[in-house]
Every structure is written in structure tokens, then in C-alpha cells.
Amino acid sequence: MRSRLLIVDDHRIFCQGLEAVFAAEPDFEPLTMSDPCQALGFVAAWQPDVVIMDLRLGEVSGTELTRKMTALPVPPAIVVLTAYADMAAALDAVRAGAAGFVPKNASVEQVLSAVRAAVLGGTWLPYELLTKLVAEHRDQPGLLPLGQLTAREHQVLCLMVSGMDRNGIAEKLHQSPNTVRTHIRNVIVKLDCHSAIEAVAVALRAGLRPK
């Protein structure tokens, strides 16, 4: 089954090049959109599995568009791919709900890996960004309510910290991917986070470690 992919970038040539990359992959059905003003409505109607989002889209904020898309009833996974790659912008994108953050000077293989991880319910971001997130939550002890999690949610979080995606967790726990997706959403809400990336950062700060 091919994953629906929408590429949102106001540089047409870049969009077309990236679309060609994903069109050559057997597991993607890519479309591009260079007008960010139409992107939210299109995503709500087409319901792509994943969106590649630039942060600077003319007068439109890619971060704000990410926030609105992840709040949709059927939200796509968002992977930010941008040349505007300072740490503050990356953190804002993660807080807005992005599942991945990739600079535009990354390799094609890194972009493909990030998008595939997002499709499977996983995350992908540079190590230094995860380190920054962990350090940020170190100063906010109120964001560590792991005791609110059920035993199953805690188990799912531990597997997320170990780097497993939704399908891997489902296989490990003998549950459906949709059930695991619900557990992950519950974990994110209970930890007062905006994304799975933030939930992993909180877990690491709380002392959970990969197994």
C-alpha cells in the first residue's frame, strides 16, 4: 500500500525535484503544493499520511501550518524539511507537532528515512535537537507525570524511547497499529506534550533509557 505524501514548499523547482525522488519509490504517492494558503484545506480533504513542510512559506508560517494540520480530526504526520534550521525554529516545529526535522542539506537517504519513520508513527530528528529538548524539560519538572500513565501506556513509552515505530510496537505487544496509535496519543496528552518527540524527551529526562 502506498503512503500519500504532500510536499508543501513555495519553491516550485525544489518541489518538483522532491516529488520525483518520492515518485521513484514504490511505497509513496507524492503530490506537491506551492501555495501554502491552500494546503490546510487540501490536507483536510485528501488526508495524506505524511506532509513534508518548509518553515518559510512566503508570508505563511510553516510552524503555524504544522500546528493547524496536527489539530485536524485526521492529522498527517509532519516532517519539516527546511534551510531555516536554527535550534529555536526546530524546537518550535517540534512543539507544533512535527514528527521529524531535517535540514535541506541532508542526503536523500536521510529525507527518505525521516518520512518513512513518520509514516510508521515514529520520529526522526538530529541528536543535538533531542538533547536540547531533554535539557529544556529538565528545567520543567511539572512535565514529568509518568505516574499518570497506565501500565500499557508506560510500556509503549518505553518502546518509543528504544526507537520503535508504531508497527514495531504493535508487533512486540501483539496489538493492532491503530490501538498502539491510540496509546501514543494518550501518552502525549498525559505528558502535556505536543508530539511523540517531546514525549520521548520527557521520558528520557524522567530516567527511562533505551533497552
ZISUL-V247288 format. One record per residue. N is the residue number from 1. PHI is phi in whole degrees, -180 to 180 (999 if undefined). PSI is psi as a letter, one per 30 degrees, with the letter a starting at -180 (* if undefined). OMEGA is omega in radians with two decimals (* if undefined). Layout:
# ZISUL-V247288
n = [N:N]
phi = [PHI:PHI]
psi = [PSI:PSI]
omega = [OMEGA:OMEGA]
This chain:
# ZISUL-V247288
n = [1:2:3:4:5:6:7:8:9:10:11:12:13:14:15:16:17:18:19:20:21:22:23:24:25:26:27:28:29:30:31:32:33:34:35:36:37:38:39:40:41:42:43:44:45:46:47:48:49:50:51:52:53:54:55:56:57:58:59:60:61:62:63:64:65:66:67:68:69:70:71:72:73:74:75:76:77:78:79:80:81:82:83:84:85:86:87:88:89:90:91:92:93:94:95:96:97:98:99:100:101:102:103:104:105:106:107:108:109:110:111:112:113:114:115:116:117:118:119:120:121:122:123:124:125:126:127:128:129:130:131:132:133:134:135:136:137:138:139:140:141:142:143:144:145:146:147:148:149:150:151:152:153:154:155:156:157:158:159:160:161:162:163:164:165:166:167:168:169:170:171:172:173:174:175:176:177:178:179:180:181:182:183:184:185:186:187:188:189:190:191:192:193:194:195:196:197:198:199:200:201:202:203:204:205:206:207:208:209:210:211]
phi = [999:-87:-88:-77:-128:-111:-105:-110:-158:-84:-100:-59:-64:-63:-57:-65:-65:-68:-61:-64:-60:-77:-65:-80:-93:-72:-104:-131:-120:-90:-135:-119:-145:-98:-103:-66:-67:-96:-65:-62:-63:-66:-63:-61:-85:-83:54:-67:-75:-149:-124:-94:-123:-84:-90:-104:-124:67:-87:-97:-86:-65:-65:-67:-65:-61:-60:-71:-68:-73:-93:-67:-57:-121:-79:-83:-77:-114:-115:-83:-129:-149:-84:-91:-112:-76:-63:-62:-65:-63:-63:-62:-65:-65:-63:-77:116:-64:-93:-156:-141:-132:-72:-69:-89:-71:-75:-58:-63:-67:-64:-61:-63:-64:-70:-65:-62:-65:-58:-87:86:-97:-133:-151:-161:-60:-58:-66:-72:-63:-60:-64:-63:-61:-63:-63:-74:-61:-91:-131:-61:-68:-94:-121:-84:-64:-65:-76:-77:-72:-60:-68:-64:-64:-64:-63:-62:-60:-71:-63:-63:-78:95:-78:-89:-60:-67:-64:-65:-60:-66:-64:-97:57:-128:-77:-57:-67:-65:-65:-59:-64:-60:-63:-62:-64:-61:-60:-66:-66:-89:58:-111:-110:-158:-65:-61:-64:-63:-65:-61:-63:-63:-63:-63:-78:109:-71:-131:-57:-115]
psi = [k:k:k:k:k:k:j:j:k:g:j:e:e:e:e:e:e:e:e:e:e:f:f:f:k:f:g:k:j:k:l:l:j:f:j:f:f:f:e:e:e:e:e:e:e:f:i:l:e:k:k:k:k:l:e:j:i:b:f:k:k:e:e:e:e:e:e:e:e:f:f:l:e:i:k:l:k:k:j:k:j:l:f:i:h:l:e:e:e:e:e:e:e:e:f:f:g:k:f:l:j:k:l:f:g:l:l:e:e:e:e:e:e:e:e:e:e:e:e:g:g:a:l:k:l:k:e:f:e:e:e:e:e:e:e:e:f:e:g:i:f:f:g:h:h:f:f:f:k:l:e:e:e:e:e:e:e:e:e:e:e:f:g:k:a:e:e:e:e:e:e:e:g:h:l:l:e:e:e:e:e:e:e:e:e:e:e:e:e:f:g:h:l:f:l:e:e:e:e:e:e:e:e:e:e:f:f:k:l:k:*]
omega = [-3.11:3.12:3.09:-3.09:3.05:3.11:-3.11:-3.13:-3.08:3.03:-3.01:-3.10:3.10:3.11:-3.09:3.11:3.14:3.09:3.13:3.11:-3.07:3.09:3.13:3.12:-3.05:-3.03:-3.12:3.00:-3.01:2.96:3.12:3.07:-3.13:3.09:-3.07:-3.13:3.13:-2.97:-3.06:3.13:3.14:3.13:3.12:-3.10:-3.04:3.12:3.09:3.09:-3.08:3.09:2.96:-2.96:2.94:3.12:3.13:-3.08:-3.07:3.13:-3.12:3.09:3.08:3.10:3.13:3.10:3.06:-3.14:-3.12:-3.14:-3.13:3.09:3.13:3.11:3.05:-3.02:3.01:2.92:-3.10:3.00:3.11:3.10:-2.96:3.02:-3.12:-2.87:3.06:-3.02:-3.13:3.12:3.12:3.13:3.12:3.13:3.11:3.11:3.12:3.07:3.14:3.12:3.14:3.13:-3.06:3.06:-3.08:3.07:3.08:3.10:3.07:-3.13:3.12:3.11:3.12:3.14:-3.13:-3.11:3.11:3.08:-3.14:3.11:-3.09:3.11:3.13:-3.12:3.09:3.08:3.14:-3.11:-3.09:3.10:3.08:3.10:3.12:3.12:3.12:3.13:3.14:-3.12:3.07:-3.13:-3.13:-3.08:3.13:-3.12:-3.07:-3.08:-3.09:3.13:3.12:-3.07:2.99:3.13:-3.14:3.12:3.10:3.11:3.11:3.13:3.10:3.13:3.05:3.11:3.13:3.06:-3.13:3.03:-3.05:-3.12:3.11:3.10:3.14:3.13:-3.13:-3.06:-3.13:3.08:3.14:3.08:3.12:3.09:3.12:3.10:3.10:3.10:-3.12:3.10:3.12:3.10:-3.12:-3.13:-3.08:3.12:3.11:3.14:3.13:-3.08:3.09:3.13:3.13:3.13:3.09:3.12:3.11:-3.13:3.12:3.10:-3.13:3.05:3.07:-3.11:3.09:3.12:*]
